[in-house]
Amino acid sequence: MTASVCVTAPAKINLHLEVLGLRADGFHELAMVMQSIDLKDELRCENTADGTLSLTCDEPDLSCGDDNLILRAARLLRERSGFSELGARMHLSKRIPIGAGLAGGSSDGAAALVALNELWGLGLVESQVERLAAELGSDMPFCVAGGTQLCFGRGERLEPLPPVKAELGLLLVKDPEVSVSTPWAYGEYRRQRGHQYLQDEASFERRRQDLRSARWLYPLGQDIPPLRNDLQTVVAPLTPSVRNALECLRPQQGCLQVAMSGSGPSSFGLFLDRSGADRAKEAVEAQLDGLGLRSWSCSLIPHGVKLMS
């Protein structure tokens, strides 16, 4: 055991999100490409002698109660360890916007698993941590592994892709006053598009194979990623801030493609490099401010949750 541990918890974007159909368990079957970006939260954990688990955060709008994924992850890891006396005092420095479709909560929960595995000296390997993460949320195994990954099933089945070769950058945009319920987004997609769903595992696998063989993935950045998000087709028409963000991003000099991430409402424009995203941020910032939108210039990164030295 060590006295304290600090980890970074990166946000993710969806470069591809395809809704294939419904699974037997009632969840949607997905085919996705997820990508870690350098917009990160930071979680610091310290051992306690009294076996308690506590969480504080510098973001007052975030619940630090039992519903928080950090505490849920900590309780699950302690339970599976068999050492009920383990405790930790945890503090989250929050940078990823809440309710943004960027997996901020999932990444924070994944960060707790990675940090406490180290803090408590449990010795779990990454695949074991990912399996625990999958019990807590569909995005969480990706948040542990990170980088560039094909994600299937509910999102928990990972297939790593080669590291990004190009210096792609992105300009991320969100209205801080707007969030989108993920269950609502999928429910609305099913209501509008359910008649198009694939009906069997063989059909699902054909679509997975189509994505696996997509030329733009090998390596990412060699060809311009086409960007697809099926949920955008139902969320954007009903969410003015998403439409505004996409309309602001699309005409910016050097912008290759635009898309919404996850269930929204965060949207992003993809650029050839970080400096292109920086220039676009400067050019469009006044317009975004006038619409009540915040922006972040980001880079793609090859890892998920990471221990800090």
KAQUIDA-V786745 format. One record per pair of residues at least 24 apart in sequence whose C-alpha atoms are under 6 Angstrom apart, sorted by the first residue. I is the first residue (numbers start at 1). J is the second residue. Records with the same first field share a line. If there is no record, write none. Layout:
I = J  J
This chain:
1 = 119  120  121
2 = 119
3 = 46  47
4 = 45  46
5 = 44  45  119
6 = 43  44  308
7 = 42  43  306  307  308
8 = 41  42  305  306
9 = 40  41  42  107  108  111  305
10 = 38  39  40
11 = 36  37  39  40  102  103  104
12 = 36  37  102
13 = 102  261
14 = 261  262
15 = 227
16 = 227  228  229
17 = 228  229
18 = 230
20 = 197  198
21 = 197  198
29 = 153  154
30 = 152  153  154
31 = 152
32 = 150  151
33 = 149  150
34 = 148  149
35 = 147  148
36 = 146  147  300  301
37 = 299  300  301
38 = 298  299
41 = 93  94  95
42 = 92  93
43 = 91  92
44 = 90  91
45 = 89  90
46 = 88  89
47 = 87  88
48 = 87  88
51 = 85  86  87
52 = 87
53 = 87  88  89
54 = 89  90
55 = 90  91
56 = 91
57 = 91  92
58 = 93
69 = 109
70 = 109  112
73 = 109
99 = 179
100 = 264  265  266
101 = 261  262  263  264
106 = 140
107 = 143
110 = 140  144
111 = 305
143 = 304
144 = 304  305
145 = 304
146 = 303  304
147 = 301  302  303  304
164 = 220
166 = 221
167 = 273
168 = 271  272  273
169 = 271  273  274  277  298  299
170 = 269  270  271  277  297  298
171 = 268  269  277  296  297
172 = 267  268  295  296
173 = 266  267  268  294  295
174 = 266  293  294
175 = 293
180 = 264
182 = 263
232 = 260
274 = 299
